[in-house]
Amino acid sequence: MLPSKIKALFVTVTHLLFAACLYVFGIIIIGSAIFPSILLIYYMWTQTINYFLILRLLLICFTLASAYFIYGFSLILILGLLRTVLMLNLKEGEYHIASIGMMRWMFINALFYLVAITFMDFILLTPLSVIFFRMMGAKVGRNVQINSKNCADLSLLEIGDNSVIGGHATVICHSFERGRLILRKVKIGKNVVIGLNSVVLAGAEIGDGAFITAGTVLGKNKQVEPHSVYAGVPAESTKERREHDKQ
């Protein structure tokens, strides 16, 4: 009984210390991204000191709005450089709770969520979202449309040409099972549509031209045939479902 309590305490303390480190990294990264915006605000504040009050306030408002976007683009650039320099890529495998592998996974996803939480809504459905996914390690083809920030483990994600990730769709490459973190690649082929609010779990492989309908839950390690349509919870091929209903 005592050893198990000591182990649980160790895991808790480890998580708290690691969370504190994440907060420190977050402060440094966000602070660095805000710095150019503060410079712009300070410049505008000092240069408009002799302007009429209404005009000065209006210019300051425009500057504040511009500063937010400068922050967002700076954050994306900083995180992309950080991931590249530190080679922060995830690897498929199984990792125990509180292991180095799990902490690495937490850190890499924490970087992504800095953008997802504070700025990503403004770049969805634009080429900037694809560029950001690539900077975070995802393999993304041409003419891909991404309309969801509910994605994780991007360095294990592959998306083929002309595919669409629908609004609020969830695509993750991890699962937790019996005290272990399991990482598996998710491969989305060409011309695939991942529908609104659908869920794609770790290890799934979706063939070219497939359609995952809105609200579908595609389980882990699920294989989707090319040019098929999957729907439901859990996901089933609509063709197979029709054939089953006829019997």
Secondary structure per residue as TSV (DSSP state, phi and psi in degrees):
chain	resnum	aa	ss	phi	psi
A	1	M	-	360.0	-46.6
A	2	L	H	-63.1	-46.8
A	3	P	H	-58.2	-38.1
A	4	S	H	-66.1	-36.7
A	5	K	H	-68.2	-38.9
A	6	I	H	-64.8	-41.3
A	7	K	H	-63.4	-43.6
A	8	A	H	-63.0	-40.5
A	9	L	H	-63.8	-41.7
A	10	F	H	-61.2	-44.1
A	11	V	H	-63.0	-42.4
A	12	T	H	-63.6	-46.3
A	13	V	H	-63.4	-41.4
A	14	T	H	-60.5	-44.5
A	15	H	H	-63.5	-40.5
A	16	L	H	-64.4	-43.9
A	17	L	H	-64.5	-41.0
A	18	F	H	-67.0	-39.7
A	19	A	H	-60.9	-40.3
A	20	A	H	-61.7	-40.3
A	21	C	H	-63.7	-39.6
A	22	L	H	-62.4	-40.5
A	23	Y	H	-62.4	-41.5
A	24	V	H	-63.5	-45.9
A	25	F	H	-60.6	-40.8
A	26	G	H	-62.1	-41.9
A	27	I	H	-61.3	-44.4
A	28	I	H	-64.9	-45.7
A	29	I	H	-69.1	-47.8
A	30	I	H	-65.2	-41.0
A	31	G	H	-60.1	-41.2
A	32	S	H	-64.9	-37.6
A	33	A	H	-71.3	-31.8
A	34	I	H	-74.8	-27.4
A	35	F	H	-52.5	-48.9
A	36	P	H	-60.4	-34.4
A	37	S	H	-66.6	-40.7
A	38	I	H	-64.0	-38.7
A	39	L	H	-60.3	-42.8
A	40	L	H	-64.3	-44.3
A	41	I	H	-62.3	-44.3
A	42	Y	H	-62.3	-42.1
A	43	Y	H	-61.5	-47.9
A	44	M	H	-65.3	-37.9
A	45	W	H	-62.4	-42.2
A	46	T	H	-77.6	-32.2
A	47	Q	H	-80.0	-16.9
A	48	T	T	-108.4	17.1
A	49	I	T	-62.0	-27.1
A	50	N	T	-98.0	5.8
A	51	Y	S	-78.7	160.6
A	52	F	-	-58.3	145.8
A	53	L	H	-57.2	-46.6
A	54	I	H	-63.0	-44.3
A	55	L	H	-64.0	-41.1
A	56	R	H	-63.0	-44.5
A	57	L	H	-63.6	-39.0
A	58	L	H	-63.7	-43.6
A	59	L	H	-65.6	-37.3
A	60	I	H	-64.3	-39.9
A	61	C	H	-61.5	-45.3
A	62	F	H	-62.2	-38.3
A	63	T	H	-65.8	-41.5
A	64	L	H	-62.7	-41.5
A	65	A	H	-64.7	-42.6
A	66	S	H	-64.3	-37.2
A	67	A	H	-62.3	-35.4
A	68	Y	H	-62.8	-43.9
A	69	F	H	-70.1	-35.3
A	70	I	H	-62.0	-41.2
A	71	Y	H	-58.2	-48.4
A	72	G	H	-61.2	-46.8
A	73	F	H	-67.4	-36.3
A	74	S	H	-64.6	-40.8
A	75	L	H	-63.0	-44.5
A	76	I	H	-59.8	-44.8
A	77	L	H	-63.8	-45.0
A	78	I	H	-61.9	-45.5
A	79	L	H	-67.3	-38.7
A	80	G	H	-63.1	-43.7
A	81	L	H	-65.1	-41.3
A	82	L	H	-62.6	-44.4
A	83	R	H	-64.4	-39.4
A	84	T	H	-69.3	-46.9
A	85	V	H	-65.4	-42.5
A	86	L	H	-87.7	-1.1
A	87	M	T	52.4	53.5
A	88	L	-	-86.8	75.8
A	89	N	-	-113.6	141.0
A	90	L	-	-83.2	153.3
A	91	K	-	-123.8	141.8
A	92	E	S	-60.6	143.9
A	93	G	E	157.0	-173.1
A	94	E	E	-121.4	135.8
A	95	Y	E	-134.4	136.2
A	96	H	E	-75.2	155.0
A	97	I	T	-58.4	137.6
A	98	A	T	69.2	13.0
A	99	S	S	-81.8	166.7
A	100	I	H	-61.0	-39.5
A	101	G	H	-61.4	-39.9
A	102	M	H	-70.2	-40.0
A	103	M	H	-64.7	-36.8
A	104	R	H	-62.8	-42.3
A	105	W	H	-61.2	-44.0
A	106	M	H	-62.6	-42.8
A	107	F	H	-64.9	-45.7
A	108	I	H	-63.4	-42.8
A	109	N	H	-70.6	-31.4
A	110	A	H	-61.1	-37.6
A	111	L	H	-61.5	-45.6
A	112	F	H	-60.2	-42.9
A	113	Y	H	-73.6	-14.9
A	114	L	H	-59.8	-41.7
A	115	V	H	-77.9	-43.3
A	116	A	H	-58.0	-38.4
A	117	I	H	-82.6	-36.2
A	118	T	H	-102.7	-15.1
A	119	F	T	-149.0	-21.0
A	120	M	G	-64.4	-26.1
A	121	D	G	-55.3	-27.0
A	122	F	G	-85.0	-8.4
A	123	I	T	-118.4	-1.0
A	124	L	T	-61.6	145.5
A	125	L	T	63.5	19.4
A	126	T	S	-122.0	161.0
A	127	P	H	-58.0	-21.0
A	128	L	H	-65.1	-33.9
A	129	S	H	-66.2	-38.3
A	130	V	H	-66.3	-43.1
A	131	I	H	-60.6	-42.8
A	132	F	H	-63.4	-44.8
A	133	F	H	-58.5	-42.3
A	134	R	H	-65.6	-40.8
A	135	M	H	-62.9	-28.0
A	136	M	T	-91.3	8.8
A	137	G	T	105.9	-5.2
A	138	A	-	-72.7	147.6
A	139	K	E	-97.0	105.7
A	140	V	E	-120.7	129.4
A	141	G	-	-78.1	-165.4
A	142	R	T	-85.4	151.5
A	143	N	T	57.1	34.3
A	144	V	-	-86.5	138.2
A	145	Q	E	-111.1	124.0
A	146	I	E	-118.5	118.7
A	147	N	-	-124.0	33.0
A	148	S	-	-148.1	140.0
A	149	K	-	-103.6	6.6
A	150	N	-	-88.8	53.0
A	151	C	B	-122.0	154.5
A	152	A	-	-148.7	165.6
A	153	D	-	59.1	48.3
A	154	L	G	-61.9	-28.1
A	155	S	G	-72.3	-4.5
A	156	L	G	-108.7	9.0
A	157	L	E	-105.8	133.3
A	158	E	E	-125.6	129.1
A	159	I	E	-129.1	124.4
A	160	G	-	-80.0	173.0
A	161	D	T	-56.7	143.9
A	162	N	T	63.4	20.2
A	163	S	-	-90.8	160.7
A	164	V	E	-129.5	128.9
A	165	I	E	-102.1	109.2
A	166	G	-	-70.9	170.8
A	167	G	T	-57.9	129.3
A	168	H	T	61.9	15.4
A	169	A	-	-67.6	146.3
A	170	T	E	-109.9	124.4
A	171	V	E	-129.4	112.3
A	172	I	-	-131.6	150.7
A	173	C	S	-113.2	24.9
A	174	H	E	-138.2	159.0
A	175	S	E	-149.5	157.9
A	176	F	E	-113.0	126.1
A	177	E	E	-143.3	119.8
A	178	R	T	50.6	51.2
A	179	G	T	74.4	17.8
A	180	R	E	-129.0	145.2
A	181	L	E	-94.1	124.6
A	182	I	E	-114.4	124.3
A	183	L	E	-111.4	127.5
A	184	R	-	-139.3	143.8
A	185	K	-	-66.5	148.9
A	186	V	E	-114.4	124.3
A	187	K	E	-116.8	118.4
A	188	I	E	-112.0	121.9
A	189	G	-	-74.0	-165.7
A	190	K	T	-82.0	148.4
A	191	N	T	57.3	35.5
A	192	V	-	-96.7	144.6
A	193	V	E	-117.6	121.0
A	194	I	E	-101.0	110.8
A	195	G	-	-71.9	170.0
A	196	L	T	-53.1	129.8
A	197	N	T	62.4	14.0
A	198	S	-	-78.1	164.8
A	199	V	E	-128.7	128.1
A	200	V	E	-119.9	119.5
A	201	L	-	-100.0	171.9
A	202	A	T	-55.1	139.2
A	203	G	T	85.1	-4.4
A	204	A	-	-69.5	143.6
A	205	E	E	-129.2	121.8
A	206	I	E	-114.0	120.4
A	207	G	-	-71.2	164.5
A	208	D	T	-57.2	138.3
A	209	G	T	75.4	6.8
A	210	A	-	-76.6	157.4
A	211	F	E	-129.3	118.4
A	212	I	E	-100.9	110.4
A	213	T	-	-71.0	165.8
A	214	A	T	-58.0	134.7
A	215	G	T	78.4	5.2
A	216	T	-	-75.8	144.6
A	217	V	E	-113.5	108.5
A	218	L	E	-94.1	110.4
A	219	G	-	-66.1	169.6
A	220	K	T	-64.7	142.6
A	221	N	T	62.3	18.0
A	222	K	-	-74.3	135.6
A	223	Q	E	-103.1	123.3
A	224	V	E	-110.9	123.8
A	225	E	-	-68.7	150.4
A	226	P	T	-58.7	143.5
A	227	H	T	60.4	25.9
A	228	S	-	-103.0	166.7
A	229	V	E	-121.0	126.9
A	230	Y	E	-117.7	138.9
A	231	A	E	-147.9	160.5
A	232	G	T	97.2	176.3
A	233	V	T	-131.2	107.2
A	234	P	T	-73.9	165.5
A	235	A	T	-65.4	136.5
A	236	E	E	-134.1	151.7
A	237	S	E	-68.0	129.1
A	238	T	H	-65.8	-30.3
A	239	K	H	-65.3	-47.1
A	240	E	H	-64.6	-35.6
A	241	R	H	-66.3	-40.9
A	242	R	H	-64.2	-42.6
A	243	E	H	-63.7	-37.2
A	244	H	H	-67.3	-39.2
A	245	D	H	-67.1	-29.3
A	246	K	H	-71.8	-24.8
A	247	Q	-	-75.1	360.0
